[in-house]
Amino acid sequence: MKNLTSKYFTDADLKRISAAVREAEKKTSGEVVPFFVPQSDEYEEAVWRGAFTFGALPLVVLGFLRLFSDYWLFIGILEIALSFLSASILGALVVHFVPPVKRFFAGSDLLQHRVAQRADQAFLSEEIFKTRDRTGILIFLSFLERRVVVLGDSGINAKVRQDEWDGVVHTIVAGMKNGRHAEGLVQAIQVCGELLRRRGVKRKAADTNELANRLRVKKK
């Protein structure tokens, strides 16, 4: 897991993120949990769609040759089958290894659905619901999809509407698109702390640090 973390974040990034969480939590009783995954799913559907689409291309070309030339007469069933198979394999590999192509073939709705599912799993696995006043909040980043989900527990949701997290989400997404996801996350945590303070999620004298301030990084 150390190698996975270092692929996306430097040690300095991790320290800045932890410091941003500590600073934000000085203003509020909210417990901020940043969580990062390289991708929320393998998107096998996208791979199959890409394989079929690429595989169909030589068939389309052969169809045009059939209509407009005599060249198709020199192509047998074996050549057609090999063309389809080779193009399908190429398509599957391209979709699997090239993130923008994978996002295209997965489609926005599927990306959003899988990221939302993975964020829900992270909320449960990190036991964000176990804070004393139910003031845990998850900031979930899924890198391949360029998607961010912010989930607050009941003590947060009673005071902050879901659409009020749009500024937090936009800040991180902009950072990911510009290759500055750590910087975007730090800024978003700062915005998050200020928003909670304004909405009256006040820090109490008896408050303790109930959830670790570190960034969680998981394979998927």
N, C-alpha and C positions, 0 to 999 in steps of 0.2 A: 504493500500500500504506500510505502514511502516513495518508491519510484513513480507511482501514479501521481502522487501529490506534487512531486518535484517537476513533473512534466508540465503542469499548469500553473504552479505557484512557486515562487522563490521563498526562502526562509524569511526574507524581509517582508514579503507579501503576507505571510502567515502571521507575523508579529504585528503588522499594521492592522490586519483584520481583527485580531484578538483585542488590540488596543482600542479600535473603534467600537467594538462591542462593549468593552468596559466603560468607555466614555459615555456611550448612549444610555447604558443602564444606570449611570449616576443621575440621570434626569427623570427616570421613570421606574416603576415597579415591573415593567415589561422585561421578559427574559428572551433575548434575541438569539436565535440559533441559525447561523449560516450553514448551508448544506449544498455541496457541489457534486454532480455526477457528469462524466464525459458525455453520456447519452442515457435516455430513460428507457430505451428499448433497442433491440437489434433490427426491428422493422423488416421482418422476413417478407411481409406483403410487398414492400417497396422493391426488394430484390427480385421477387417473382414478376412484378409488373415490368421492371426494367428488362429482365430476361426475355419476356414475351415481346415487348416492344422492339428491342434490338433484333430478336429472331425474326420478327415479321418484316423487317426492312429488306433483306435479300429477296423475300417472296414478292414484295411489292415491285422491286426492280425487275425480277423475272417476269412478273405480270405485264409490265410495260414492254419488255423485250418481246413477249409473246404477241402483243397487240401491234407493235410498230416495227418489228424487224424479224429476220429469220435466224438470228443468233441463238434463240432459245432451243432450236432443233438440235444443237450440239451439247445440250445439258441434259443429263439423265437424272433419274430418281435419286441415285446415290449422291450426286453432286448437290442436288437440292436439299437433301436431308443434312448433308455435312455443312452446307451454308447456314441452314437454320440453326443447327446445333452450335456451330462455332460462334455465330453472332449472339446466340442466347447466352452462352458462357461469358463472352465478352461483356454483354450487358449486365449480367449478374455481378461480375467483378467491378465494373465501373460504379454501379450503384452502391456496392458494399464499401468501396474504398474512397469514394469521392463524396464528401459531405453535402455539397450543394445539390448534387444529383440525387442523393438519397432523400434529402428534404423534398425535392421536387416530386419524386415518385411516391413518397409517403403521403404527401398532401397535408395541408394545414390542419384539417379536422383531426386526422389521425395523430399528428404530432401533438396537438393540444390535449387530446384525450390521454395519450400515454404519459405525457409529462404530468398531467393532473393526477393520474393514478399513482405515479411514482412519488409525487409530493405527499399524497395521502399516506403512503407506506412509510415515508421518512418521518412524518409527524408522529406516527404510532411507534416506530422502531426507536426513535430518540426520546420517547415518553415525554413529549412536550406538554402533554395534558396533566402532568403530575405536579405542577407548581402549586403553591399554597392557595393563591387567589386566581388560579387558572389564567395567568397572564403570559404564558409562553407564546412565542411567535416564530414561525419558521420562514426563513428566506431561502427558497429553493432555486438553484440554478442548474439548468440542463444545457450543457455546452453545445452539443451537436445541433439541437433544435433551436438554439438561440431563444430559449423560453425561460421565463421566471415566474414562479408562483409564490405568493405571500399568503400564509395561512396563520390566522390568529386563533387562540383558544377563546373560550366563552367570555372570560374577563376582558379580553381585548375587543372582541366583536361587539360587546355591549356598548362600546364607546366609539369604535372606529368602523366605518363602513368599508366593505371590500373594495369599492371603487376608489376609495381614498388612497389606496396603495399604488395607484397608477404611476405616481411620480417615482416611487421606489423601483417599480418594475422597469419603467422607461430608462432610468439611470443605469441600471445593470445591463439591460439589453444593448443600450448604446455602447457601453464599455466592451461587451463581448464582440460586437460587430467591428469595433475598432482595434481588437486585439489587446484591450486593457481591462480585462474582466476583474482583476484584483482591484484596480483603481475604482472601477464602477461599483463594486461591492462595498468598498470602504465608504464611498460617498453615499450609497444607498442606506447603509447602516446609520450614518449620521442623520440622514433625512428621516429615517424610521424613528430614531430616538426623539427628534424634535416633534414629529407628528404625535407621538404618544404623549409627550409632555403637554402639547397644546390641547389634546383631547381629554386631559384630566386623568391619565393613567399614572397617578402620582406615586412617587417613591415614599415608602413608609419607614419609620424609624427602625422597625423590627425586620425590615427586608434583608434577606441574605442572598448570595449568589447561588441559585438553585440549579442552574444548568451551566455547564462549562462554556467558556467564552470562545473556545477554539473553533476553527472551520472544520466541518466534517466533510471528508472526501471519500466517496465510495465508487467502486468500479462501475456500477450501474444500479 
